[in-house]
Amino acid sequence: MGSNPALPAFLLSSREAQVYPMLAPNMGCNLRDLANSEDTTVEAMRGKRVGIDSFLLAFQFLTTIRDRSATGDGGPLKSDNGKVVAHLMGFLSRASLMLSKGVKPVFIFDGTHPDLKRDEIEARREKRELAATEWKAALDRGDFATAQKMAQRCVKYTPEMVEESIEMLSLMGIPAFRAKAEGEAQAAVMAANGQLDAVATQDWDALLYGAPVVIRNLTSDGSKKMGRVIRAQRIVLSDMLSENELTREQLIDLAIMIGTDFHPGIKGIGPKTGLKLIKEFGTIEAICDAKDKEVPDRIEEIREIFRNHPVVEIDDDSLKQGDVDVEGLKKFLVDDRQFSQKRFDNAMELLETAGLVRTGGQTSLFSF
């Protein structure tokens, strides 16, 4: 695999603060000011089935596991045969680590975005295209520092990469599938229906979709950012509603006023002002009438996307963790994508710790 001296042998940390602000994907409506989150750990999720919002996680991998050599283009790390492998390296390490700690992950990838999100998706595309132009120009003039900066901004998680991710996770015995629409919404609905114990995502919108428990920073728990140790945070929807004296319907209206992926929000209304207004007037319509503001277009459609998000029906048996297909996984990673044997062995050791590897009479786990 192509050399990258800045890349650790086995990725265990994240740099979310460097990833998310410069990427096209947003993290939904910012409800941080309303959430009384409590620190937790990966270990605390032992035995729990956790839905992983995989789209944002994949972007994190693609923008951090990249070519940062002196004359590197800054793009996602590739194998010598030209295949992008950054996303696979990230999912392999994080999934193996979670399984070794007793977590039961279910990886959920975005499906088809709702029509209401068209403007947001188009804005993201335009940002990527602009960054790509600047990236290529920087490479042409030999300005590798700028090129590497721009490369992070034009990353795209392609359908082929999604399918590769699902295939690799399936070889690890891990449930992984595409949602009908938004991944965090699919996970939230499944959690609300009792199929998942929690939703791991950076996207606050999971609470709007009805996720009873949201875990932020789960996959980066224990890593460091600017000298500070990142801790996973647990947010309980029912506590959030009772502490702020809101119904879920009012929380959705508050989020729409602040701004979501489906509506830019009402000018001049932030979380604190919005909370005060929604508690006083009850609904967006009443607030707009009292404050002489325009009611957001397609308001009922936006509410409905949060109240009854379209989902893929998944049966409980499909959510069970299976055994690792060691031979299949080795061929997929080492033979076809030139992963080092050491990286593969590190992952297998964690999976063996989780009791998910059957040696089948082999003298050694790594004799395949």
N, C-alpha and C positions, 0 to 999 in steps of 0.2 A: 504494500500500500504506500502511496506517496508520502514522503516525509513531511512532518509538521512539528518542529521542535516545541511549539507552544502548546501542543495538545497533550494532555495527561494520558498515561497508558490505559487508564480505565475511568471513564468520566463518572464522577460522583457529585459534582457541584454544578450550580447554575449561575447565570449572571443576568437575571431577569430585568434588573433595572437598566441594563444596557440594551436589552433586546426590545422590550415592548414599546418604549417611547418612540422608537424610530421605525417601527414596523407598521404596515397597513392595518393588520387586525387590531381592533379595539378590545377593551375588556368590559364592554357594556356600560350600563349606568353606574356611576361611582356612588355607592351607598356606604362608603367607609365611615362617614360621619354618623351614620345611624346604627352601625353595627358594634355591639359590645363583644368583640371577639376575645377568645381566650387562647393562650398558647397551648399547643398540643405537640405530639411527636408521631413519627411513623410507627413506632412501637405501640403507641396507644391504639392504633388501628388494627392490631393483631386480631385475626379471626373475622374481621369485617370485610364485607364485599363493597368495594369502592369503585364507582364509575369515574373513569379518568377522561376529562375533556382533552382529547388528543391533538386537536388542531393547533391550539396555541403552544402546546408542548413541542410539537414538531417544528414550529417556527423557531422556538428557542434553540433546538438542536441545530437547525440549519444555519443559524446566525452566529452560533458560538463555536461549533465544531467546524472550523474552516481553515483555509490556507492563509496563514499569517506569517509565512516565511518572508525573508527580506524582499524577494521579488515576486511574491505570491499575488494572485489576483483577488484574494479575499473571499472568494466564493466558497460554498460548502465543500467540505473535504470529499475527495473522490479517490477511488481505487486506481491502480495503474492502468486498468482497462477502461477508464473514463466514466465509470458508473458513480453517481453520487451516493455516498454511504453515510453521510453525517446523521441523517434521520434514523437510520438503522442502528448506528452506534449508540445514539442517545436512548432509543427505546430499549435496546438490549440491556444497557447498564441499569436504567431506572427500573425496568420490569423485574430484572433479576434481583436487584436489591430489595424491592418491595416484597417479592415472594419469599426471600430469605428471612424477612422479618415477620412473616406470617400474614401479610396483607393479601387479600384476594382481589386483584385488580380486574376491572372490565374496561377495556379501551374502546372508546366511542368516538368515531370520526364524523365530521360534518357530511351531510348529504347535500341535497339541493337547497340553496338558500331561499327563503320566502321572497316573493316579489316585492314586498315592502322594503327589503334590504337592498334593492337594486341600486339606489343612489350611493349608498355606502360602499358597495362592491365596486362600482364604477370609480369612485374617488380613490379607492385603494389601488385600482389598476393604473390610474393616471399617475399616482405617486411612484409606483414601481417603474413605469415606463420612463418617467423623468429621471429617476435615480439610475436606471440602466444606461441612459444616454450619457449621463455624467460619469458613470463608472467606465464605460468604454473610452470616453475621451481622456480620462485620467490614465488609463492603461496605455493608450496611444502615445502620450507624452512622457511616459515612464514615471508618473507620479503614483507610486505604489501605495503610499500612505493614504492619499485621497481615494484611490481605487478600492482599498480595503474597507474604508469607511462607507463608500457608496454601495459596495457589494452587499452589505447587510440590509440595505434598504430596498433592494430589488429581488430579494429571495422569493421564490414561488414554490409552494408545496403542491406538486403536480399530482394529477390522478394516478399516474404510474407509481409515484412515491407512496401514495396512500395504500394502493394495492400491495406494494412491497412490504409496507409496515404491517398490514393485516396478515399477510402470508407468514412473515417471520414470527409474529406474536402467536399465530395459530400453531406453528411448529413448536413453540414453547408451551403449548397447551393452554394458552391464555385466551379467554373469550375476547374477540375483537370484531367490530362490525361498523358499518356506516349507518348513521341516523337517517331518518327520512328528511330532516331539515337540519336544525342546529344541534350540534353534538351535546352542548351543555344542557339544552332543553330536553333532549332525549333522556339524558342521565337524570335530570331533575324529576321528570314524570315517572321514570322507573323507581326512583327513590321514594317518591310520594306514594307509589303503589306497593311499596314494601319489597321490591326486588333488589334494591341496593340499600346499604346502610348509610352511605354518604356520597357526596359528589365532590371530587377533587378538581378544582378549576380556579383560575385567576379572575374569571368573569363573574361579576356581581349579578348579572342577569339570571344566573341559576336560581337565585332567591325569588326573583319575580316569576319564574316558571314553577315555583312551588317546591323546590328542594328543601326537605326538612332540616338537613344538616349539610353545610358546605365547608370544605377544608381548603384553605388557601395555602400556597407554598408547600404542599405535601411533598412534591418530588424534589424540592430544594432544601428541605428541613436539615439543619445542621451545617449547611455550607456557609461560606462567608461572603459578604458584600461590603466592600469599603471598610474592612476591619470589623464589621459587625456580624454576629452569627444570626443567620436567618432561622426563624422558627415557624413551624406550621401553625396555622390559626384556625380555630373551629368557630363557626358561626351557626347558631341555631335560629331558624326562621321564627318559631313561635316566641322565643325570647325577644327577638328583635321587634316583633309586632307589639308585644305587650309592653315592652319598655318605652316604645314610642307612641303607645296608645293609637295604633293603626290597625285597620283590617288589611287583608292582602289586597283587596280591590283598591284601597287608598294608597297602598305602597306602589301598586302598578301605576296609578295616576300620578303619584309623586315622581316616579322614575321618568314617565313620559314628559313631564314638565321640565325635569332636569336635563333630559336628553338621553336617548338610547340609539341603538343601531337602526331603529326603524323611524326615528323622528329626532331632529336636531335639538328639540326642546323649545321652551318659551323664553325669549330674551329677558334677561334681568332676574330670572328665578334660578337660584342655586339650592343646594340641599337644605340649608337652614331656613331660608325664606319659604321654600316649597313646603317644608314640614309644617311651618306655622300656618300657612295658607290652607293646606289640605285638612288640618285639624279644625280650622275655623269654618271652612266652607264645605268640606266633604268631597267634592268632585271637581274635576277640571272645568266642566261647564259652568259650575257655580262661581268658581274663581275667575274665569274669563269674563263672566257677566259682571261681577263686582269690580273688576279691575280694568274693564274696557279693553280686553285683549281678544285676539282671534282664537277660537277653538281650533286645535290642531286638526289638519285634514286627516280623514280616514281614521278618526279616533277609535271607533268601535272595532275596526280591523286590527289596529295595534293592540288594543286591550285583549282581543280574542287570541292573538298570537301568543300572548303570555298566559292566558287562562286555559286554553285548549290547544297547545302546540301539537302539530302533526307528528306522530311517532311511528316507528316500526315496532310491531308486536314481537317480543322476544320471549320464548318459553323459558321456564326456570332451569330446565336441563341444559340449555345452551349456555348458561352462565356458570357452569361448574368448571373448575380448573382441572385440566387433564395432565397426563404425563408429557414429558418433553420427548420429542422425536429427535434424539441426539444425532443420528445419522443424517436425517433430513436437514436439520439445522446446520450441521457442519458443512454439508454440501452447499447450502444456501449462502452461508457466510464466508467460509474459508475457501472453498473451491470456486464458487461463482463470483464472489465479491472481494476476494483477497484479504479477508480479515486475518490478522496474525493469530497463530495458534495460541499465544499467550492470552490475547484478549478473549478468545473463545473459551479457553480453559478457566479463566477468571469467572466468566459468567456461569459456566457449568458447575464450578465449585459452590457458587451461591445457590444454584438450582438444586444441587445435591443436598445442601443444607436444608432446603425446604422439603426434601423427601419426594421430589418430583422426577427424579432420574432413575430409571430402571437399567441396571447393568446387564441383565439377561444372561448371566453366566460369563460375561467378559471378565478377564483378569483385572482390568483397570477401567475406570470410567472413561479414560482418554485413549483407549486402545482402538477406537473406531477409525 
